[in-house]
Amino acid sequence: MSEIKVNKISPRTACGTTTLGDSGDTFNLPSGGTLTIASGATINNNGTANNFGATGAVNWQTTVKTSGFTATSGEGYFINTTGGAVSVNLPAGTAGAVVGFKDYAGTFDTNNVTLVQNGSDKIGGSTTNATLNIEGSAITLVFIDSTQGWLVTDSGLQTDAPQPSFVTATGGTITTSGDFKIHTFTGPGTFCVSNAGNDAGSNTVDYLVVAGGGSGGNSEQEGGGGGGGFRTSSGAASGSYAVSCLGTPVSALPVTATGFPITVGSGGAVEGRGSNSIFSSVTSTGGGSGAPGPLGPGGSGGGSGDNNPAGSGNTPPVSPAQGKDGGIGNQPDANDRGGGGGGAGVVGFPGVSNGPGKGGGGSYSDINPAAGVADGPLTGKRYFAGGGGGGAWDLGRAGGGFGGGGAGAKAAPGPASVPSEAGVANTGGGGGGAACSGKGASAGGSGIVIIRYKFQ
């Protein structure tokens, strides 16, 4: 095979034509080779312009244009209209001529680019100048003939190749754990999202919403208060932490750039239900009271005394269940023993012959390692929404359920000599039940709302 090595091939005369080979010949460009065409030069294949390599390709110029100019065929331009609108004169229409334009600063929507026709050349079959007014757009035009003129052969937006964007927000007490932000609300507030992120970064948030716990009953040997409703997502949006023992997967919540009001439920006062906690579409119901009757049902149900029905948990019902039923007090042959309030993870214990009912245990979540109480059976886990213990007459004292539930009262004999305990603040724990009528019942603990998301 013969080989010729030269640095440049030029026509014999200025602006002349040089022909390579004969009809039917093939010229190969080796792998990794580059063909550079001088500005204004044209490569023809049997009379068809620019048909060597990819049709419609342009060489992008790296000097950004900020004012009016005349485009050259074969070139693409980055145009910055931050300082004002820009007019571009299109080159003379020759079949196969190609030009490209790209919004450099994302401002075509506020300051447009006008494409000015060259003489009678059309743009998309129209004799009217074209306007580029879409933020972030890029466009390539090829001149085809006098009927249609310049036609769009390629277009797109910067959003077609998105960069990762992450949720950005304020509100509550903010802490950081690796690549994740944690917003903890121990009282009312607003979760203010300024950037909703995208799929390439993050656009959902995990949550824990715990309602206020119910109070203990305040009559004779009454039941403990139920823990506040416990609702949480499964942790997919913000890292693998110990979520809960509820089992059923729950999706994280998508967010938008807006303010989300946060309600943190207070604990129930004596013989009162706890208040609801709310974030976005998630409402956790306050825990039921240990008092008999309609105050008993709730996120977790209150325990009972005098063999009354205990309060039902998961009221109103959600899936997975936000809490458990309370325990029944004063079972046959077991007088003067209140039942324990239900917890998020365990049903309240009944009052039996050897003592009052203990509160049902709560559920755990390590969404914020500093929140909740480490009083449960698993080392290192943080628990919420335990039930309160039932009250008793001179028969020992029932403990509260793990997760912030308060212990019940004990009388020995006569007026209560050992008072009940309140539910722990910001755990949604139920309050302990009374031992004597009107003496010794305690309030439930307030709830908490925690939001966690990936921020980088």
C-alpha positions in Angstrom: 0.0 0.0 0.0 1.4 3.4 -1.0 1.4 6.2 1.5 1.5 10.0 1.0 2.3 12.3 4.0 1.5 16.0 3.7 0.4 18.7 6.1 -2.1 20.4 3.9 -3.9 20.0 0.6 -5.0 23.2 -1.1 -6.6 24.1 -4.5 -4.3 25.4 -7.2 -6.3 28.7 -7.3 -7.8 30.8 -4.5 -11.3 29.6 -3.6 -10.9 26.7 -6.0 -12.0 23.1 -5.8 -9.8 20.1 -5.1 -11.1 16.6 -6.0 -10.0 13.5 -4.1 -10.3 10.3 -6.1 -12.8 9.2 -8.7 -16.5 8.2 -8.6 -17.1 5.2 -6.3 -13.8 5.6 -4.4 -13.8 5.2 -0.6 -11.7 7.3 1.8 -11.3 5.9 5.3 -10.7 8.1 8.4 -8.8 5.9 10.9 -10.1 5.3 14.4 -9.2 8.3 16.6 -8.5 10.5 13.6 -10.0 14.0 13.3 -11.1 15.9 10.2 -11.0 19.7 10.6 -12.8 21.9 8.1 -11.6 25.5 7.9 -14.2 28.2 8.6 -16.3 28.8 5.5 -15.0 25.7 3.7 -17.4 23.0 2.3 -17.0 19.3 1.7 -19.2 17.9 -1.1 -20.1 14.3 -1.8 -21.2 14.1 -5.5 -22.5 17.7 -5.2 -24.2 17.4 -1.8 -22.8 19.8 0.7 -21.6 18.7 4.2 -22.2 15.0 3.5 -18.9 13.8 4.9 -19.6 12.4 8.4 -22.7 13.3 10.5 -25.2 15.5 8.6 -26.2 18.6 10.6 -23.2 18.7 12.9 -21.7 22.0 14.0 -18.4 23.0 15.6 -19.4 24.7 18.9 -17.5 28.0 19.5 -16.4 28.5 23.1 -16.4 32.3 23.0 -19.8 33.2 24.5 -21.9 35.7 22.5 -23.5 38.5 24.4 -24.6 40.9 21.6 -25.8 40.7 18.0 -23.7 38.8 15.4 -23.8 37.1 12.1 -23.7 33.3 12.3 -21.4 31.2 10.0 -22.5 27.9 8.6 -20.9 24.9 10.4 -20.7 26.7 13.7 -22.7 26.6 17.0 -22.9 29.4 19.5 -23.5 29.8 23.2 -25.5 32.9 23.7 -25.8 34.8 27.0 -28.8 37.1 27.1 -28.4 38.1 30.8 -27.7 41.7 29.7 -30.6 41.9 27.1 -32.1 40.4 24.0 -29.8 39.4 21.1 -30.3 39.3 17.4 -28.5 36.8 15.2 -28.2 37.2 11.4 -28.4 33.8 9.7 -25.9 33.0 6.9 -27.0 32.8 3.3 -29.1 29.7 2.7 -27.1 27.0 0.9 -28.4 23.4 0.9 -26.8 21.6 3.8 -25.7 24.7 5.6 -26.0 24.2 9.4 -26.0 26.4 12.5 -26.6 25.8 16.2 -27.5 27.9 19.2 -27.6 27.2 23.0 -29.0 29.2 26.0 -25.8 29.8 28.0 -27.3 31.3 31.2 -30.9 30.0 31.2 -32.3 33.4 30.2 -33.8 33.0 26.8 -37.3 33.1 28.4 -36.7 36.6 29.8 -34.4 38.0 27.1 -35.1 36.4 23.7 -32.9 35.6 20.8 -34.2 36.7 17.4 -33.0 34.7 14.3 -33.0 37.2 11.4 -33.4 35.7 7.9 -30.9 36.4 5.1 -32.8 38.0 2.3 -35.7 35.9 1.1 -34.5 32.7 3.0 -37.3 31.2 5.0 -37.3 29.6 8.4 -39.6 26.6 8.6 -41.4 27.7 5.5 -42.2 31.1 6.9 -40.8 34.5 5.9 -41.0 35.7 9.5 -38.0 35.9 11.8 -37.9 33.2 14.5 -37.7 33.7 18.2 -35.8 31.5 20.8 -37.6 32.0 24.1 -37.4 28.8 26.1 -35.2 28.7 29.1 -32.1 26.4 28.7 -33.0 25.5 25.2 -30.6 24.4 22.4 -31.4 24.2 18.7 -29.8 23.1 15.5 -31.0 24.2 12.0 -30.2 22.9 8.6 -31.0 24.8 5.3 -32.8 22.4 3.0 -34.3 24.4 0.1 -36.1 27.6 -0.9 -39.5 26.2 0.0 -38.8 25.4 3.7 -35.5 27.1 4.2 -34.0 26.5 7.7 -35.5 23.5 9.4 -35.0 22.4 13.0 -33.2 19.0 13.0 -32.3 18.8 16.7 -33.5 20.5 19.9 -33.4 20.0 23.6 -33.4 21.5 27.1 -30.8 21.5 29.9 -33.3 19.5 31.9 -32.9 16.6 29.5 -29.5 16.0 31.2 -30.3 16.9 34.8 -27.7 17.4 37.5 -28.6 16.0 41.0 -30.7 18.3 43.0 -31.4 17.7 46.7 -34.2 18.7 49.1 -33.4 21.9 50.9 -35.5 22.9 53.9 -35.6 24.8 57.2 -37.7 24.4 60.4 -37.5 22.7 63.7 -34.1 21.7 65.3 -31.8 20.6 62.5 -29.0 18.1 62.9 -26.8 16.2 60.4 -26.0 12.5 60.1 -23.6 11.9 57.2 -25.4 12.8 54.0 -28.8 13.3 55.7 -30.5 16.2 57.4 -32.9 15.6 60.4 -35.5 18.1 61.4 -37.0 17.5 64.8 -40.2 19.3 66.0 -41.0 19.1 69.7 -43.7 21.7 69.2 -45.7 23.4 66.4 -43.7 24.8 63.5 -43.3 24.8 59.7 -41.2 22.5 57.6 -40.2 25.1 54.8 -39.0 23.4 51.6 -37.1 25.9 49.3 -35.9 23.2 46.9 -37.9 20.0 46.2 -34.9 18.3 44.6 -35.1 15.7 41.7 -34.8 12.0 41.1 -31.1 12.3 40.5 -30.6 13.7 44.0 -33.5 13.5 46.4 -37.1 14.5 46.3 -38.8 12.6 49.1 -38.5 12.6 52.9 -38.8 10.0 55.6 -40.9 10.8 58.7 -41.9 9.8 62.2 -45.1 11.3 63.5 -46.1 10.4 67.1 -49.2 11.9 68.7 -49.6 12.9 72.3 -50.3 10.1 74.8 -53.5 9.7 76.7 -53.8 10.3 80.4 -54.5 7.7 83.0 -57.9 7.2 84.4 -58.7 9.1 87.6 -61.2 6.8 89.4 -60.9 3.7 91.5 -58.0 1.5 90.3 -58.2 2.9 86.8 -56.3 2.0 83.6 -53.2 3.6 82.2 -53.4 6.0 79.2 -52.7 4.7 75.7 -49.6 5.7 73.8 -50.0 8.3 71.0 -50.4 7.0 67.4 -47.1 6.0 65.9 -46.7 6.4 62.1 -43.4 6.2 60.2 -42.0 5.6 56.7 -39.6 2.8 55.9 -36.4 4.8 55.6 -35.8 4.4 51.9 -35.4 8.1 51.3 -32.8 8.8 53.9 -30.5 5.9 54.6 -30.9 2.6 56.3 -31.5 3.2 60.0 -33.6 1.1 62.4 -37.1 2.2 61.4 -39.6 0.3 63.5 -41.0 -3.0 64.4 -44.3 -2.4 62.6 -43.0 -4.5 59.7 -45.1 -3.2 56.8 -43.1 -1.1 54.3 -44.3 2.5 54.1 -43.3 4.9 51.3 -41.5 8.2 51.9 -43.4 11.4 51.1 -42.7 13.5 48.1 -42.3 17.2 48.8 -42.8 20.5 46.9 -41.2 23.9 47.4 -43.7 25.1 50.0 -44.3 25.3 53.7 -45.7 22.3 55.5 -47.3 23.2 58.9 -46.3 20.8 61.7 -48.7 20.0 64.5 -47.2 18.3 67.6 -49.9 16.8 69.8 -49.9 17.6 73.5 -50.4 14.8 76.1 -53.9 14.3 77.4 -54.7 16.1 80.7 -56.2 14.0 83.5 -58.9 11.8 82.0 -58.3 13.2 78.6 -57.1 11.9 75.2 -53.9 13.0 73.7 -53.9 15.4 70.8 -53.1 14.5 67.2 -49.7 15.1 65.5 -49.7 16.1 61.8 -47.2 16.4 59.0 -48.4 16.7 55.4 -50.9 13.8 54.6 -49.9 11.9 57.8 -52.0 12.2 60.9 -51.3 10.2 64.1 -54.2 10.0 66.5 -53.8 10.9 70.2 -53.7 8.1 72.7 -56.9 7.0 74.5 -57.5 7.8 78.1 -57.6 5.3 80.9 -61.0 6.8 81.8 -63.9 4.5 80.9 -66.2 5.3 77.9 -65.6 7.2 74.7 -62.3 8.7 75.7 -60.7 5.2 75.7 -60.1 4.6 71.9 -57.2 6.3 70.1 -53.8 5.8 68.5 -53.3 3.2 71.2 -56.2 2.4 73.5 -56.4 3.3 77.2 -56.6 0.6 79.8 -59.7 0.1 81.9 -60.8 -0.5 85.5 -63.8 -2.1 87.1 -64.0 -4.7 84.3 -65.1 -2.0 81.8 -64.1 -2.5 78.1 -60.6 -1.3 77.3 -60.0 1.3 74.6 -59.3 0.2 71.1 -56.1 1.1 69.4 -55.6 2.1 65.8 -58.7 4.3 65.9 -59.3 5.5 63.2 -57.7 2.6 61.4 -54.6 3.0 59.2 -52.2 0.5 57.8 -49.8 -0.4 59.3 -51.6 0.0 62.6 -50.6 3.1 64.6 -51.1 1.4 67.9 -52.6 -1.4 70.0 -55.6 -2.0 72.3 -55.5 -1.2 76.0 -55.7 -3.9 78.7 -58.8 -4.8 80.7 -58.7 -4.1 84.4 -60.4 -5.9 87.3 -60.6 -9.3 85.7 -62.6 -12.0 87.6 -61.1 -12.7 90.9 -58.7 -9.7 90.4 -60.5 -6.6 91.9 -58.8 -3.3 92.4 -56.3 -3.7 89.5 -56.4 -1.4 86.5 -55.4 -2.5 83.0 -52.4 -1.0 81.2 -52.7 1.3 78.3 -51.8 0.0 74.9 -48.5 0.9 73.2 -47.5 1.3 69.6 -46.0 -2.2 69.6 -47.6 -4.2 72.4 -51.2 -4.5 73.7 -51.7 -3.2 77.3 -51.6 -5.9 80.0 -54.7 -6.8 81.9 -55.1 -6.3 85.7 -54.8 -9.7 87.2 -54.8 -11.3 90.6 -51.2 -10.6 91.4 -51.2 -6.9 90.3 -52.3 -4.2 88.0 -51.6 -4.3 84.3 -48.4 -3.0 82.9 -48.5 -0.6 79.9 -48.0 -2.0 76.5 -44.6 -1.4 75.0 -44.0 1.2 72.2 -42.2 0.9 68.9 -38.7 2.0 68.0 -37.2 4.3 65.4 -33.7 5.6 65.1 -34.6 8.3 62.6 -33.0 10.7 65.1 -30.6 8.9 67.5 -31.2 11.7 70.1 -35.0 11.3 70.3 -37.1 8.8 72.1 -36.0 6.7 75.1 -33.6 3.7 75.2 -35.8 1.7 77.6 -36.8 -1.1 75.4 -35.6 -4.7 74.9 -33.2 -4.0 72.0 -29.9 -2.3 72.9 -29.3 1.0 71.2 -32.9 1.4 69.8 -35.0 4.5 70.6 -38.6 3.9 71.6 -41.8 5.9 71.5 -45.5 5.7 72.4 -45.5 3.2 75.3 -48.7 2.8 77.3 -49.2 3.9 80.9 -49.4 1.4 83.8 -52.7 0.7 85.6 -53.5 1.9 89.1 -53.9 -0.6 92.0 -55.0 -0.7 95.7 -52.2 -1.9 97.9 -51.1 -4.5 95.4 -47.8 -3.2 94.0 -47.2 -0.7 91.2 -47.6 -1.4 87.5 -44.8 -0.1 85.3 -45.3 1.9 82.2 -44.7 0.4 78.8 -41.2 1.0 77.3 -41.3 3.9 75.0 -42.1 6.6 77.5 -45.2 5.3 79.3 -45.7 6.3 82.9 -46.1 3.9 85.8 -49.5 3.6 87.6 -50.3 4.7 91.1 -50.5 2.6 94.3 -52.6 3.2 97.4 -51.7 1.7 100.7 -54.6 1.8 101.9 -56.7 5.0 101.6 -55.4 8.0 99.6 -52.8 7.3 97.0 -49.4 7.0 98.7 -47.4 6.4 95.5 -48.5 8.7 92.7 -48.6 7.7 89.1 -46.1 8.9 86.6 -46.8 11.1 83.5 -45.8 9.9 80.1 -42.4 11.1 79.0 -42.5 14.4 77.0 -42.0 14.1 73.3 -42.4 10.4 73.2 -46.2 10.1 73.1 -46.1 7.9 76.2 -49.4 7.3 78.1 -49.9 8.5 81.7 -50.2 6.2 84.6 -53.7 5.3 86.1 -54.9 6.4 89.5 -55.3 4.1 92.6 -58.1 6.1 94.2 -60.9 8.2 92.9 -59.8 11.6 92.0 -56.2 11.1 93.2 -53.1 10.1 91.4 -53.8 10.0 87.6 -51.1 11.5 85.4 -51.1 13.2 82.0 -49.8 11.7 78.8 -46.5 12.8 77.2 -46.4 15.1 74.3 -45.7 13.8 70.8 -43.0 14.5 68.3 -42.5 14.9 64.5 -39.2 14.1 62.9 -38.3 14.5 59.2 -35.2 13.1 57.5 -33.9 13.3 54.0 -30.7 13.1 51.8 -29.3 16.6 51.3 -26.1 15.9 49.4 
